[in-house]
Amino acid sequence: MEQTYEILLQQFSALIEGEHNKMSVLANTAALLKQTFPERFFWVGFYLVEDGRLELGPFQGTVACYHIEKGRGVCGTAWAERRTVLVPDVEQFPGHIACSSLSRSEIVVPLIGEQQQVAGVLDIDSTEVGTFNATDQHYLEEIAKILVRALGY
């Protein structure tokens, strides 16, 4: 899996090089991640901080929640705590927001800008319990750092 992520990082850097339209970059990022891990990633997308809550941004997958309050669910917790939240079994996460009953595990990585503010989160769901691990966390955090730099968050 690490080798796949290493190749993904190279492709990702080339894909977004010189691009500055945030929505386009986020949309292609979601597509690239979903396409790279179709058997593991059921839903891949972004929620962006707007008007004091997370608003649905570009994504790949089934329909999703439109708004998430700070501190609510996995996404809101990652935003409030400014850290990656890896959940092996969403049924065991207090306050989990079930946008899809098919989601069984989840990882959410905050996009933390230069001023240490959270601009949004990268949210990835799986239909299997225990999908995500420390390797996923490491590489997805690297992708988040590249995004933050490229988009000037």
N, C-alpha and C positions, 0 to 999 in steps of 0.2 A: 504494500500500500504506500510506503514511503516513496518508492520509485515513481509511482503514479503521481503523487503530490509534487515531486521534484519536477517532473515533466510539465505538470499543470502550472506550476509557478512560472516556468519559462514561457509557456504559451500565454499565460495571463498577462505577464509583463509586456509581451509583444502586442497583444490584443489591445491594450489600453494606452500604449505609448502615444503621446501627443494628443490624446482625446481629452476634452474638457467638459463635454455635455454630461452632467451628472446622471441624469436619468438613462441616457444611452449606455454609459459605462456600467451602471448598476444592473441594467437589463441584460447586457451581455455577460456580466459576471455571474448572474443567477443562471443563465442558460449554459455557460461553460461548466459550472459546478454540477448542475443537474445532468448534463450530457456526459460528464466524466465519470460520475458515479450513479448511473441510472438504477442499478440494483440496490443501492444503499440509501440514496437520497430521494424521498418521496416528495418533499416540498422544499424549495430553496427560494428565499426572497429577502427583501429588505423592508424594515419599518424605519421611517425617518421622523426625527423630532420636529414637530410643527405645532405651534399654538399650545405648548405645554403637555403634549401627549404624543405617542407614537402613531403615525399615520402610515397606512399601507403604501408601499412603494413597488418597484418592479419585482416580479416573482415568476417562478415556473412551478406549476402544480395546480391543484384544485383550488376552488374559491377559498378566500381567507377572511379573517376579521378585518374590519376597516380601521378600527381605533383600539389602542391599548393604553391604559393609564399607567403612569409611572408607579413602579412597585407591584403591579398586577401581573400574574402569570410569569412565565419564564422570560419573555421579552422585557416586560416591565421591570423584573428583578435585575436582569443584566444591565439595564439602563440605570436604575437606582443605585446599584452597587458598583457600577463601572468596572465590571469583570465578566469574563466568560462564565456562562452557566451551562454545565453539561448534565443532562438528566437521563439516566439509564431507563427509567420507567416513568412516563408522565403521570400515570395513575397514582404514583407515590409523591408527586410534587404538590404541596399544599397551594391551592389557588390556581392550579393549571387551567388555562383557558383552552377549551376544546373547540378550535376552529374546525377540525375534522376528527371524526371518531376513528379514522384510520391511523392517526398519529400515535405512536407508542413510545418513541424516544426522541430527544431533541437536544440541539446544541445552539446556543445563542452567543454571538460574539459582538461586543459593542464596538462602534466606530468612534474612537476617541481622538479628537482633533488636537491641534497644537496648543490651544488654550485649556486643554484637559476637559473640554466639554464633550458630551456624547452627542454626536450628530445623528446617530441612528444605530440600528443593529442588523447584523446578518443572522437570519433565522433559518435553521435547517432541521427538518423533521424526517423521521424514518417510520416505516410501518412495523419494524421489528424492535423488540426490547433489547437494550444494550448495544445498539449500533455504534455509538460514538465512544472514542477513547482519547488518550493523551496525544496520540499522533494526529488525529483529526484536529484537536484543539490547537496544537502547535502550528500546523499548516494553515488552518483557517484564521488564526490570529495574524500570521504573516500576510495573508491575503488582505485582511482588514487594514494592516499597516500600510501596505502598498496603495490601497484605495484611498486612505486618508491623505497620504502624500500627493497622489495623483490628482485628487479632486479639491485639494486645498481646504480641507475641513479644519 
